[in-house]
Amino acid sequence: MLFVSERAYNILFLCTGNSARSIIAEALVNHDCAGRFRAFSAGSHPGGQVNPLVIDFLSARGIVTEGARSKSWDEFAKPGAPPMDFVITVCGNAAEEVCPAWPGHPATAHWGVEDPAAHMQRPEAAKRVIQAVFDTLRRRVSKLANLPIEALDKTALQQRLREIGREA
């Protein structure tokens, strides 16, 4: 049963290039959890372009990709940026980097998934990886959406987020 909140929680998904995994996570949350969460994505070293196979994949499933863009995580550490409740890395490189200081001290976790960009020379393989990333992130997003966030203290919430990321 979904626990209803008075407000939407802001969640930032991070990866290095902000071209595939974090874009998928952002789009999934905004599609599946509108009203409960508002998702954003960014990269530590954004490539400046969203992977076109990801856009095609999401669009084919009726998931809005309008406005999706590859951007720096610095946008979310500046004054005036939306305060984040959660920051989740989806690639190992971003998880190991020193992140900016996020206003509000959000709960953090690592939800690593394979990088579709590593398979771009073989589009069919890249499409299979995109599907697998999508399926994994959709399961994790569903678990996040069903957490009783308001009933958990910060330590318990942090632990639950990290447990979700360790699940296959």
C-alpha positions in Angstrom: 0.0 0.0 0.0 1.4 3.4 -1.0 1.9 5.7 2.0 0.5 9.2 1.0 2.5 12.3 1.8 1.5 15.9 1.9 4.3 16.8 -0.5 6.5 15.4 -3.2 10.0 14.4 -2.4 12.8 15.6 -4.6 15.3 13.0 -5.8 18.5 13.5 -7.8 19.9 10.6 -9.8 23.6 10.9 -10.6 26.0 9.2 -12.9 29.1 10.3 -14.7 27.8 11.3 -18.2 24.1 11.8 -17.4 23.3 10.3 -20.8 21.5 7.0 -20.0 21.1 5.4 -16.5 20.3 8.6 -14.6 18.1 9.8 -17.4 16.2 6.5 -17.2 15.8 6.8 -13.5 14.6 10.4 -13.7 12.0 9.6 -16.4 10.8 6.4 -14.5 10.2 8.3 -11.2 8.5 11.2 -12.9 6.3 8.7 -14.9 5.5 6.1 -12.2 5.6 8.3 -9.1 4.3 11.7 -10.1 2.9 13.5 -7.0 4.9 11.3 -4.6 8.4 12.2 -6.0 9.9 14.7 -8.4 13.0 13.4 -10.0 16.0 15.1 -11.6 19.3 13.8 -13.0 22.8 15.1 -13.5 26.3 14.0 -14.1 29.8 14.6 -12.6 31.2 15.0 -16.1 28.1 15.3 -18.4 28.6 14.4 -22.0 26.1 17.1 -23.1 23.8 14.7 -25.0 21.2 12.1 -23.9 21.7 8.7 -25.5 19.3 8.5 -28.5 18.6 4.8 -27.9 17.4 5.7 -24.3 15.1 8.4 -25.7 13.7 6.0 -28.3 13.3 3.3 -25.6 11.4 5.5 -23.2 9.3 7.2 -25.8 8.2 3.8 -27.2 6.8 3.0 -23.7 4.9 6.3 -23.4 7.4 7.8 -20.9 7.9 11.5 -21.4 11.4 12.5 -22.4 10.7 16.1 -23.4 13.2 18.3 -21.7 15.6 15.5 -20.9 19.2 16.9 -21.1 22.7 16.0 -20.0 23.7 18.5 -17.2 26.2 19.0 -14.5 25.5 18.1 -10.9 26.7 21.6 -10.0 23.3 22.9 -11.1 21.8 21.2 -8.0 24.3 22.5 -5.5 23.8 26.2 -6.3 21.6 28.6 -4.3 18.1 28.5 -5.6 18.3 24.9 -6.8 15.5 22.6 -5.6 16.4 21.1 -2.2 16.9 17.3 -2.5 15.5 14.8 -0.1 17.4 11.9 -1.8 20.6 11.7 -3.9 21.2 8.3 -5.6 24.1 7.4 -7.7 23.5 4.8 -10.5 27.1 4.3 -11.6 30.2 3.2 -9.7 32.3 6.1 -10.9 29.9 8.8 -9.6 29.6 6.9 -6.4 33.3 7.1 -5.8 33.7 10.8 -6.6 33.5 13.6 -4.2 30.1 15.1 -4.6 29.1 18.7 -4.0 27.6 19.5 -0.6 23.9 19.1 -1.1 21.7 21.6 0.7 19.5 20.0 3.3 21.7 16.9 3.7 19.6 14.5 1.7 19.6 10.7 2.3 22.1 9.1 -0.1 22.4 5.6 -1.7 24.1 3.8 -4.5 21.9 1.9 -7.0 24.5 0.8 -9.5 23.5 -0.6 -12.9 25.3 -1.4 -16.1 26.2 1.4 -18.5 24.5 1.2 -21.9 27.1 3.6 -23.3 29.7 0.9 -23.0 27.8 -1.1 -25.7 27.1 1.7 -28.3 29.3 0.0 -30.9 26.8 -2.8 -30.9 23.3 -1.2 -30.8 21.4 -4.5 -30.2 23.6 -5.2 -27.1 23.0 -1.6 -26.0 19.3 -2.0 -26.3 19.4 -5.2 -24.2 21.3 -3.3 -21.5 18.9 -0.4 -21.6 16.0 -2.9 -21.1 17.8 -4.5 -18.2 18.6 -1.1 -16.6 15.0 0.0 -17.0 13.7 -3.2 -15.4 16.1 -3.0 -12.5 15.5 0.7 -11.8 11.7 0.2 -12.1 11.8 -2.4 -9.4 13.9 -0.2 -7.2 11.8 2.9 -7.8 8.7 0.9 -6.9 10.3 -0.2 -3.6 11.2 3.4 -2.9 7.7 4.6 -3.6 6.3 2.2 -1.1 8.6 3.1 1.8 6.8 4.7 4.7 9.2 7.6 4.5 7.4 9.8 7.0 7.6 6.9 9.6 11.3 6.3 9.2 14.0 8.3 11.0 17.0 9.5 8.9 19.2 6.5 9.8 16.5 3.9 9.0 15.6 5.6 5.8 19.3 5.7 4.7 19.6 2.0 5.5 16.4 1.1 3.5 17.6 3.1 0.5 20.9 1.3 0.5 19.2 -2.1 0.9 17.1 -1.3 -2.2 20.3 -0.6 -4.2 21.8 -4.0 -3.2 18.9 -5.9 -4.5 19.2 -7.5 -7.9 
